[in-house]
Amino acid sequence: MLSIAVYILSAAALLGIATLSLFAFLRRGFEFWPPPSADCWQHRTFRMLFRVFFVSLVTISFVEFGGAQSFGWQYVVGIPLLLVGFGLALYWTNFLGWRNAFGEALGLKTEGIYRWSRNPIYVVSIVGMLGWGLIVGSWMVSSLLVAWGLCYVFATFVEEPWLEKQFGRQYVNYKAHVPRFIRLSGP
């Protein structure tokens, strides 16, 4: 029963983010993500909803985790994916700048990993989510991780007009030369 309640809470928070983001994407003049400023209702609402989603996801992961009764392939594959994915996400978020990552226009990063991907944090986070899902092995956790990953894919489309508005021609030129997700060959 606890699992279902926490699952519903987590799903509702993510649905709130997705709904507000979709509304902002479809309706000119309404902003949600990226937020207009760091001290607006959009920023506070996004952070609150994301925290509810994430804490609930972690909680349900612990409740649903079956334990390592047999150390199988899902752990051998899942643990490295989780550690590398989220480890790189934290590292590259630090490189980008935390305030920049959460909607403040503090400068366009085009060097380092950003020469190969406009959204490397989303890419490696999805790798980490895949590992997380393999380790926990719960349909509830996996469905929330898939929804989170889809939100990250959708976020790239929502963020691009904002980035063009913030950085103008610099972002347009960057976008023309660097793929949305990943470049497999050199720059």
Buried (B, 14 or more C-beta within 10 A) or exposed (E): EEBEEBBEBBBEBBBBBBEBBEEBBEEEEEBBBBBEEEEBEBBEBBBEBBEBBBBBBBBBBEBBEEEEEEEEEBBEBBBEBBEBBBEBBBBBBEBBEEEBBBBBBEEBBBEEBBBBBBBBBBBBBBBBBBBBBBBBBBEBBBBBBBBBBEBBBBBBEBBBEBBBEBBEEBBEEBBEEBEBBBEEEEE
